[in-house]
């Protein structure tokens, strides 16, 4: 059986395409919102050629934009929700600034704020400026090199010089006071919706080990956080989730570790550490597992909690990695390119396909290009552009070996029962009475909604709820019972859910059956609850045994009687009805904990 490739090769229109780029400098963008995606490549230039932002329609370059510096990242995002939706913006990161392009024209320049240099480093520079002695310069250079923090660019440049060059350099330089914050990586994250054209924010990773989130409207800093307690320089950021709801930033660093940063965290934490340097990572959408390729020829998978699930030893060094979501097959593959020229596709750790590029695929990207949804964009190490389109009949199952040319075997037909007389009569009755049936259905649906509304109103009227909403107090009531019996410890938690309103004048009242349980402190007065605060009130509850019988040893844990319930009422001064209430189902007392004197006093007789 002949094997046909799952991919269609697209012939590049010109042989003059020579690009020098990185995986972070490529993006597939719907530039003018016509559902025809263009390929944007941040080219670093070759030789004396200046850096450019090149725009391709398919395989043909249609335009380019000269860039002021070497690009560090190219991303696209939507910044407005107005209709009709305006075209997306394109952000290109440089040394310490970000250029924002609208309709491929420069729209805004954002510069990262400069940081102040450490005092110890500044003091050494002042001594260097005052000294004209060669021995002093050598000694101060050693002191400068031994500083624990990251040095500024001027200090790094100074330490690379010889002693004579240092003496000449000190005459022409000033003492450094501030240092520009350098950009390390760039990505985007949706703000409040997962739609295709939803508004996104920019996320910037700096060389100082900080993660900065920028507002898409004003391009100002929304939040900033440290990546780790130990200074770590980010290398790649993968954002999942929504910024206004909950998100997770997975960051690969240059010191062999992967860190995570979540919403409202002021500082991230290390998730796991690898044995060798990390080349690139990918975070899978369905289970948030992290795929990692390293310099030790390994391809590994880690859970979202940082536990290694599996790893593969590759034949050659990996170069790049990307996700390959095939929506119509319901599968998401991972593509890994090797220095041998092979491009392997994995489903988990099972290899599903392999392509030979005849060159090193240094940059790979999968997504929509033009109007084709499943296109592999490949840029080789020699600067060539290659496109591969997934065949619509391709299959990536475990037993598939390309596209089979032979016809599939015809199985037995399905046993579909014949239409009975009852079915035909019912169909005719439904066609004749369609309007009356729909009116009846709508009437019953409205009755169901009315009953649900009445039940909800009755619950609020009786305060049979544990969370205050609307006109009620902004408090949350929870109860926890501990112990084996007959003496239990009940802990009540009262939380003020408001962010700007304090609550005063509350009290707790326990309502129970006097023959079943005895509460040590049935009435508790609550002090003032500040906004966002939470208080706990423990109390002792004792089960009363007045009529012990042998059934106490055989009662089940579930299905307790009504007497085994304690109602907790939250009262408010000036209000006749409780603010909140909670019903606590008390657990049964362990039979081994029943007081012996109670059993003896009863005197069981058969």
N, C-alpha and C positions, 0 to 999 in steps of 0.2 A: 504494500500500500504506500503510495507516494505521499510525502509530507509537504504541504504547502505552508509558507510562512503566514503568520497571523497579521503581518504588517505590510503595508504598501509603501514603497519607497517613492518619495517625491523628488523629482529632479530639480536641483538648484539652478536658477536661471542664469547665473554668472559665476565664473571661476575667480573673480577679483575680490571675493569676500574674504578678508583676513581680519579676524577679530581677536582681541586679547582681553578676556573678561573673566569674571568669577561667578559662582552660582548665585551670590547675593545681588548681582547686577543685571539680572534678567527678569522681565515681567511680561505677562500676557494681559493686554489692556484693551478694553472697548473704548477707543479714544473719543469717538464722536457719538456714542450711544446708538449705533446702527446694527448692533449684534454681529459686527465683523471685527473680531479681535486682532489687534496688531501685536507684533513682537517688538518690545523695547529692550535694547541692549546698551548697558553702560560700558562702552569700550574704553579701556585704559590707554590705548595707543601703542604703537610699535615704533621704536627708535625716536625720531624727532617729531613724530605725528602727535598732535595734541589730543587729549581725551575728548570723546564725543558721545552723545546720546543718539544712537542709531535706531531708526524706526523702519520695520519691515512689514510689508503686506505680503503674506505668504513667504516666498523665498526671495522677493525683490525688495531692495532697499529703496524707500520712497523719499526719505529726508534724513537729516541729521542735525544735531544741535551741538555747538562747541561748548565744552564744559570748562570751568575755570581751574579745576583740579582733578585729581584721580578720584573717581566715584567709589564710595564705600557701600552703597546700597541703593537699589531702585525699587520703589513700591508705588502702587496706585491705590486710591481710596476716594470714597464719596464723602463730601463735606456738607451737603445740603439735602433737605427733605422736600423742597419745593417741587411742584409739578408744573410743567413737565420737568423731569429730573435732569439737571445740568450734567455735562460730561464729567468724568472723574478727574481728580487732580493727580499729578505725578510728582512724587517727592524723590529727590536725588540728594544723598548725603555726601558731604565732603569732610575735610579735616575737622572743623569745629562749627560748621553751619549746614543748613539744609535749604536747598532751593526747591520752591514749590512752583510747578508749571501748570497753567490752565490753558487748554487748547494748544498745548505744546509751545506756549509762550510764557516767559518768566513772569510770575505773579507775585511772589513774596519770598523774602530771604529771612530765615530764622537763624540766629546765632546763639549758641549755648553760652550761658553766663560763665565768666572766667572765675577761677578759684584762687584763693590766696595761698602763697607758698609758705611752707612750714618755717617757723622762726629759726630753728636750728640750721636749716639750709641757708637762710638769709644771713645769719651771723657769720657763717663760713665764707660766704661771698664778700661780705664787708672786710673780713680779714685778708682775703685774697687781693682785694683792691688796694689795701693799704700796704701790702707786702711787695717788696721788689727783690726778694732773696729767693734763689732757686731752691734751697733746702726747705724754706717755709712753704713754697708752693707745692712741693712734693708731699710734705707732711699734711697740709690742708687738703690736698687731693685725696689722700688716703682717708682722712676724716669724712670728706664728702661722700666717698664711695661706701663707707661703712654705715651710713645713715639707714635706719630700718624702713623708712617710708619710700614711696616711689618718687624718684627725682624728676625735676622739670626737664624740658627739652634742652634748655641752655646748659644745665649741669651735665646731662648725658653727652652732649656734643663736646663739652669742655674735657670730660674724662677720656675721650677718645684721642685727644691730641698728645703730641710729644711735649716735653718740658719747654723747649724753645718756642713752640707754637702757642703754648699756654701763656707764656710771658707776653707775647705779642697780642694775643687775644684779649688779655686783661686790660690793655690800654685802649681798646676800642669798644668795650662792652660796659653796660651798666649793671648795677646790682638788681637781679630779678625780684619783682614784688608780686606779680600775678602771673598765673599760667592759664592759657586757654584750655578748656575742657575738650578733649579729643573724642570724636565719635568712633565707636567700635563696631556697632551693628545697628540695623534698623528693621522694623517690621510694623504691621498694622493689626488692629483688633476691632471688631464690631462693638458699637456702643450699647445699643439696646434691642437690636433685632438681628436675626440670622438671615434676613432676606439678601438677595444677590446685590441689590443697590442700596443697602442700609448704610447709615453714616458710620464711619470708622475713625479711630484716633490713631495717632502716630506713637510708637513706642521706640525709644532711643536707649541704647546701651552705650555707656561711656567707658573710657579707659580707666577712670577712677573707680570702677566697680559699682556704678550707680545705674538704676533704671529710671528713666524719666518718661512720663506720659504727657503728651501735648494735646491741647484742645483743638479739634478740627476746624473750629470757626475763627478763633482768635490766635491760634498757634502760641498759646501761653502754657506754662507748666500747670498741669492739674494735680499731679502727685509725683513724688520722688521717693525712692527707697533704695537702701543698700542691698547689694546682691547677697552678701554673706558677711559673717563676723570677721573672717579672714579675707583680706582684699583679694578679689578674683576679677580678672578681666574677662568680660563676656565675649564670646566668639560668634554665637548664633542664638537667636531668640525665637521660640515657637509659642504663639499665643493661642489659647483655647478658651471658650466661654465668651461672656458679654461683660463689658466694663461696668455698666450700671447695675448689673445683677450679681454675677459671680464669675470670676475668671481665674486662670492659672497660667503663669508664665514659666515655661521650661527653658532654661538657659544653659547652653554648653559653654564652658570656660576653657581658657588656655592652660590651666593647671590640672588637667585630667579629671575634672569632676563636672557633674551636672547638678544645678541648683534649681529650686522652685521658688516662686513668689506668688502669693495669693492676694485677694482683695483685703484691704485694710491692714496689710502687713507693712511695718516700717523697715523690716529687714528680712531677707530671704534666708533659706537654710539649704544646706547641702543634702541632696537626695541620694546620690551614690557616687562612687569614685571608680575610675577605670584604671587598668594596669598600664596603658599607654595613652598617648595624646589622642584626643577626639578629632576626627575629620569633620563629621557632620552628624546631625540627629534628625529624626522625624517622629512626630507624635501622631499616633493613629486616632482617628475620630471616634471609632466605635467603642473602644475600651481604654483610651488614653494611655496605652502602652507606648514605650519609648524605644525606637529603633536606633542603634548606635553603630557606626563604623569607626574603627580605630586604626592606628598606624601599625599595629601588630597583626594585621591581616584577619581581624575578627569582625564578625557581624553578629551583634548581640541584641537581645530583647529584654527590657526591664519593665516591670509593672509600674503603675503610677505611684506606688509607695516605695519604689527603689529596689525591689527584689529582682534579682536576675532570674529570668524564666528559662531561657535557653541561649545558646550561642553556636555559631558556625565558624569553622576555620576555612577561610577563603583560599583559593589557589594563588592569587596575586594580591598586591596591595589595592585596596579600594580607593576610589577617587571622589565619587559623588553618590548621593542617594536622594530619591524623591518618591512620593506616593503616586500610585497609579490607580485612581478610583474608576472602576468600570461600572457605571450605575445600572445599565440595563441587565448586567449579569449579577448584580448584587454582591460584588466582590471588590476589595481594595487590596491591590498588590503593592509591593515595595520593589523599586528598581535600584540596582547597585551596579555602577560601572567600575571596571577594573583596568589596571594599566596594561593588561594583555590585549585590550581592545574588545573584550566581551562585555555585554550588557545583560545581566541576569535579572529575572523577575521572580520574586518569591511571594508565596502565600503562606505567611508564617515562616517556618523554616524549610518548607517544601518548595523546591524550584519548579516553577510552572512554565518558564520560557527562557530562551537565551538567544541573543543576537550578537553577531560578530561585526564590529564597526570598521575594522581595518585601521583604526587609529584610536587614540585615547580619548574617550568621551569625558572631557573635563567639566562640562556643564550640561545637565539634563533637566528638562522641565516637561511636565505632562499637563495638558489641559486643552481648552478650546483655542484654536487658531483659525482665523477667518471665520467660516461657518461650520467647520468640522469640530465636533466636540471632543474627540479622542485623538489627539495629535502629540507625538513625541518630538520635542524640539531638542536637538543635540548640537552642541558646539564642541568641536574637537580641540586638542591641544595645539594643532597647527593653524587654528583660526577658521576652519571650514564650518559651514552650516549644513545640517542634515535634518530632514523632516521625515517622520514615519507615521502613517495613518493606520489606526486599528481597523481591520476588516469588520464589517457588521456581523459576519458569520463566525467570528473567532470565538473560541471556547477555551477556558482556562481551568477546566475540571481536572481532577487527579488522573483520569484515564485518557484525557484528550492529548493527541499528538499532532497538533496543527489542525488544519481543515481537511476532513476526510473527503476524498473524491468519490468513494463508492456510496451508493444509495443506502439509506438505513433500512434495516429489515422491518417488514410490515407485521405488526403484531395482531392479536385477535381484536375484533371490534368490541366496543363497550356494549354491555347488556343494558340497553335503555328500555324501560318498560313502555308498553303501548299506552296511549291515552285512553283512560277508562271513561265510561258513560258518566260517572259521578264527577270526574274532572271537567268534562265538557259542559255539564249542567251548571257547575259552580262558576266556570269561566263566563258563561252566558249571563248568569245572574249578576256577576260583578260588573259586566259591561252595561247591563240595563239599569242597575242601581248605583252607578259610580258616584253620582252627586250626593245621594242620600247617605252612602257609606262614608264619604269624606266629611259631611256635616256631622255625622255621629262621632267620627274620630276626633274632629276638632273640639266637639263638646266635651268628650271624655278627657282630652288633653287639658282643656281649661279647668275642668273639675280637679284634676290631679295637681295643677299649679296652685289652685285655690287652697286645697287641703295642705299642701306643702307650706304655703304662706301663713296659713292659720297656725300650723304647728310651730313654725319659727317664731311667730309673734307671741304665742303662748310660752315658749321657752324663755324669751326675753322678759316677759311679764313676771314669770315665776323666778327669774334669775337662776334657772337650772343650767348655768354655763360656767366655765372656768376661766373665761377671758372676757374682759370688759371692752366693749366697742361702742362707738357712737357717743350717745349722751352719758354712758356709764363712765365710771372711773377708769383711767388708763392703767389698769393693774392686771396682773396675771397671777392666778392662784394654783398651786400644785401641792400635792400631798404624797408622802412616802412613809411606808410602814416597815419597821424592822423588828425582828425577834421571832422566837419560837413559841412564845406564850407561856403562861397566861398573861404575863406582863409584856406589853409591846411598847416600842418607842415610835411615835408618830412625829414626823418633821414636816412642818408647813413652810412653803416657800412663797413669799410675797414679792413680786417684782413690779416696779414702776416702768411701764413700757414707753412712757412719754420722754421726749428728749429735752423739753423746755418747761415742764410743768411738774411742780411738787404736789404730793398728796398728803393730806393730814386729816385726822379725825376718824381713822379706821379702827375697827376692832374685830376680833374673831370669837365666834360662839359655836360650841360643839352641841349638836342635837343627837341624842342617842337614847336607846331603850334602857331604862334604869335597871331592868332585870338581866341585861346582857353584858353591858360594859360600864366601867366607871372611869371617867376622865379626871386626872389629878387637877388640872387647871382648865376648867371648861370655858373660861372667859379670859381672853388675852387682849390687852390694849396695845395697838401698834403705834410706834412713834412716827415722826415725819419721814416720808419716803422722798428722797431727793430724786431728780430726773435720772433715769437709767440705773437706779440702785436696786439691790435685792437683799432681803432679810430672811433669815430662817428662824423658826420658833419651834423648838422641840417640846414635847409633852409626853406624859406617861399615860397609857391606856391599859386597864386591867380587865380581863374577861372574868365575869362572875359565874361561879358554879353553884347554883342553888338546888338543882335537881339533877345530879349526875346519874346517868344510866349507862349500861354497857354499850349503847349505840355510839357513845363518844369515841370509842376506839375504832369504829368502822365508818365514820362519816367521811365523805370525799372532800377533796380540796375545792372542787368547783360545786356550783349549785347550792350555795349557802342560803340560809333563810333570810327573811327580811330583817330579823333582829341582829344579823351580823353586819349591818351597814351603819355607818356613822356619817351624818351629814354635817359638813363644815360650812358655816354661814359667815360671810364677810359683811359687816355692818358699817354704816356711815352715819355720822351725827346729823340729825335733821331729816333723815329719810326713813319712812315707816317700813319700807321693804328692804330686804338684803340687796347689797350691790352685786354680789356674786355668791355662788354656792357650788360645792363639790361634794359628791357622794363617794365615800371611801369604803370599798369592800374589804372587810377585815379577814385575814387568813385564819384558818382553824388552828387551835392550839395543838401542839404535838402531844399525842396521847401519853408519851413518857414524861411530859412536863405537868400533867394533871396532879394537883396536890393530893398526897396520899391520905391525909386526914379527911378530905371530902369524900373519897371513895369509901373509907372505913365507916364514916358516919351514915352513909346511905344504906349499907348492909344489903347487898343484892341477895335475893332468894330465888332459887329456881322454882 
